[in-house]
C-alpha cells in the first residue's frame, strides 16, 4: 500500500496548467526527491499531495483516504501529514515549542505530553535550548529547524518538505536530511522538493518535473550522501 498516490492529476489556474496528467506513488519507507526548474510545478505537486489544494482532475489518495471524499481534510493532514513550508508559516506569537506543539494539541493531545514531544524533537534538531524563544528571536536557520521539528512531531506517515535545507549551512542541512532519512527508515514516506543534487542524493528515487509534467524518474544508486 502506498502512503500517497496521485493518479493522472491535473491542476490549472485560469489559463495556466501548473500540473498536467501527473501520476506518482510514494511507498512507506521511501524518500522521493522532486527536482526541476522554477515554475515546473514542484510546489503545486506538494500542495496536492498534502491535501492543501485540490486537483482540477485526477485523484489524490493519502494513507488510503481519497481526498475527494474526505470530509475533514484538516484532521487528516494533522494526523497523517507533516509539511515544511517554503515560507515556514511559524506563528509569531507562539514560542518555538508552542509552534511544534500546536498540531498535536489540535489533535487532542494533552498539553504536557505535547510539550514533551516538542522538546524531544527540538532536541533532535539541536534547538531544545531555544524552546521558549519566539520566532523573531531566532535566526533564519533556527526558524527553519523549528518548522522541520513541527513537521516531524507525532506519528505522521507522510512528510512533505519544500526546500527544507534552503536557509541552512551544509552541516545542518546534512543533519536535517539524516532526520528525514531516519523517518523513512522507520516507515514514513517523504516527498522532498530540492534544487540541490547533494540532498537529492539521499533519496531512493528522483522525479524530474518540467512544464507541469514528469519527464524522468530515476532510482538513486546505493552509494549516496548517506
N, C-alpha and C positions, 0 to 999 in steps of 0.2 A: 504493500500500500504506500502510495506517495503521501508526503506531508502537504505539498501544494501542487496543484495541477492546473495549468492554463491550456485550454484547447481551442485552437482557431480563434484567438482573441483579437479583436479589432477595437481601437479607441480613436474616435475622431473628435476634434474640437472645431466646430464650424466647418471651414473648408480644409483644415489641416488634419491629416491622418497620422496620428502620433505612433500608433501600432497597427500593423497590417497582417492579420492572419497568423499570429504568433502562437505556437504550441510549445510548452515547456513543463516537464515534470521534475520535481526535486524530491529525492527519497530520504528517509531517515538516515542520518549519519553522513549525508553528502553536503559538501560545500561547493557551490556553483558560483563562479565569478562571471559578472556581466561587464563586457567592455564594448567600447565603440565611441565614435566622435560625439561632440556636443550636439544635442538635438536629434540623436539617433533613437530615442525612446526609452533610455535606461531607467530614468526616474518614473516614467509612466508605467513601465513594467513592474517596478517595485510597488507602486501605489495600488495597482490592480491585484498583485499577488498578496498584498496585505489587507485587502478589503477597504482601503481608503478611497478608492474610486471604483466605479462600475464600468464594465466594458460596454461599448456600443453594440457589439455582438460577440458570440462565443461564451464559453463557460469558465468560471474560476471555482475551484474546489479546495478548501483548506481543511486539512485533518478530517476528511470525509464529509464536510459540510459544503453543499453547493450554495455559494453566496447569493444566488438569485432567489433562493427560497429560505434564507436565514433572516428571521425577524429582528434579532438583536445582534447586529454586527459589532457594536461596541463591546459587548460582553465576550463575543468570540475573539475579537482582537486582543482584549486584555488578558484572556486566559491562554490563548494559543500563539499569539504573535508578539515578538519584540521588535521594535523598529528604531533604528538610529537615523534620525532625520538629518539631511544635509545642513539645515539651519538650526539643528539641535532641539528647538522648541522646549527649552527649560522654562519653568515658571519662575520669574524673578523674585516673587515674594516668598518662595519656599527655599529652605536650605538644600544643600546637596543631598543629604539623607532623606529629606521630605520629598524631593523630586523623585528619588528612587523608590520610596515607599508608596507613592501615590497610586500606581496601578494595582498594587496588592491590596491597599485599603479599599479602593473602589470595588474590588472583587470580594470584599467581606472579611479579609484577613485582619485580625486584631492588631491594634497599633504596636503593642510590644513585640509581637512576632514580626510584623512588617519592618520595624526598625532593626531588629536583629538580622533579618535577611539583608536589609540595605547595607548595614555595616559590614557584613561578610563580603558582599560583592564589591563594595567600595574598597575593602582591603585588597581584593584581587586586582583592582586597577590602581592600587597604591594611593588611594585618596581617603582612607579611613580617618586620617588626622585632620581632614578638611570637611568632615561630615556636617558640621554646624555652620559652615560658611555659605553665604548667599552667592548666586552665580556672578554678580558684579564684583565679588571679592576674589574670584578665581581667574586664572589666565585662560586664554583661548583653548590651550591643550587640556587644561584641567576640566573645563566645561565639557569638552568633547568626551573625556573619560567618564564624567558623570552621566552623560547621555548614553554612553555604552553600557554603564552599570545598570541604568534604568531598563535598557533593552534585555539585559541578561538575567535580571532578578526573576525568581519564580521558576515554574516548570514549563516554560513556553517551548513548544515543539518546532516553531518556525522563527528564525531570526532574519530580519531584512536590514541590510546596512548600506546606506548611501554615502560612499566615500568616508568611512568611519575613521580613516587614518589621515585625513586631509590636513588637520591642524596639529599633527603630532610629529615629533622628531623620529628618526629611523628606529632607534632603540625602543621607544614607547610604542611605535606602530607595530613593530615585530611582536611586542608583548601582547598587544590587543589581538593580533592575528592568532597567537597561541591560545588566547582565551576562546576565540571563535572556533578554532580547530578543536579545542577540548570539548566544547559543547556539541560539536558534530560527532566526535568520537563517543560521546555519551548518548547519542541517539537523536539529537536535534538536526533539523535541516537549516542550512544557511544560504541565503542568496545575497551576494556581495557585489555592489557596483564599485568599480575602481578604474582609475586611469593608469595605475602603477603595475607594470609587469611583475615586480618583485612581490607584490601582495597577491596578485593573481596566481603566482606560483604555489601558494598554499592551497589552492582549490583542487578538487577532484576533476573538475570539468570547467572549461572556459567557453562561454557563449558570446559570440560577437554580433552586435546589432549595427545595422546601417539603414537609415531611412525607414525606421519602424519595422524592419524585418530581420529575422535571424539569418545571417549569411554564412555562419560557420559555427560548429560546436566541436570542441576538441577535448579529449581526455588528457589530463596532465600526466607527464612521465612520473615514475616513482621518485626519482631524485628531484627534490624541490627545495624551497626555502626552509622547509621543516628540518 
